Amino acid sequence: MKITGGYTNRGFPIIEFKDRYGDACEIQKSSLATEDAIWFGIADANPQIMASKTPQGGTGWVPYEIPKDVLLSTRMHLTQDQVKELLPILQHFAETGDLVDPEGVSK
């Protein structure tokens, strides 16, 4: 996986990479003034619809035009404490390929 870094147009650090399916992903420092946080997730929602549901018809997934006034949230806004809670789960997956026992995670 190629990971690149830089800064947003507002000067916040950003890390960019592609996921397993080649979708652009980002980890970006948040501008939140009250506590440290990051934005983490897919860069673009890339909405799609089954071609058979379109007037043109066909098969497979095709791009789906979303009105410009609609916001699709694609990234998590995580605090430092939230990241700390997720790290053991991610570390376990990195080492074993499995998630921790769901019964052992507090609800």
N, C-alpha and C positions, 0 to 999 in steps of 0.2 A: 504494500500500500504506500502510495506517495503522499506524504504530509507536507503541506507548505504553510508558511506563516506570513503575516503582514499586518496591516492596520486598516481599519475601516476609514471611510471618508471623514469621520468625526474623530479619528485618532485612537480608536480602541483596538487593542490587540485581537487578532482573529487567526484561527487555525483552520485550514481547509483540507478536506480529503474526500475520497469517494467510498461509498459503502459497497457491500458485496454485489449489488446490482448496478453499480456505476453511477448512482445518484450522488450529486454534490451535497456534502455535509459540512457543517461549521461548528466550531466552538469559539464563542466570542465573549470577551469581557463585557459585562453589563454596565450601562451608564447609571444604574441605580445608586442614588446618593446615600441611602440609609444603611446599606450593608453590602458586602462583597457578594457578587453573583455572576453567573455566566449564562449565556444562551447556548443550547446544545441541541443539535438535531439536523434535519434535512433543510437544505437551503430553499427549495422550491417544492410546493405541494404536487405539482405535475398532475392535475386532475385528468382522469381518463374515464371513458364510458365504453361499454361493449358496442362495437360497430353495428351489431344487429339492432340496437336501440336508436340508431340515427336514421335520418331520411335516406342517406346514401346506402345504408345496409352494409353487409359484409361480415367478416369474422375478426375476432381478436379485439384488443383494446386500442382505442384511438383517442387523441387529445380531446378534452372537453372544455369548451370556452366558459369560463366563470366571469360573471359581470365584474367590472372594475371596482364597484362599490362593495364587493364581498371580500372579507378578510379570511384567509385560511391560516390558522396557526400551525406551524410546522416544527417549532423548536420549544424545548423545555426551558423554563427560567428557573435555574437551580441556585440555591444559596450554598455557601461553603459547608454548612452543617448537613444539608441534604446530600451533597457530594460525598461527605465523610460517611454517611449512612449507606450510600450505594457502593462505595469502594470495596468492602469485603465481598459483596455479591459479585461484582465484576472481576475481582481478583480470583475468586473461586472458579468462575467460569473460564478465565484465562488459563488457569492451571489444570482444570479437569475437563472442560467442555460441557459441564453440567451446571445447573443452577443449584443454589443451596436448597436444602429441604424446605419447601414452602411452609410447613408446619412450624419450623423454627424461626420464622420471620414474624415479628410482632405485628399485630393488626391495629 
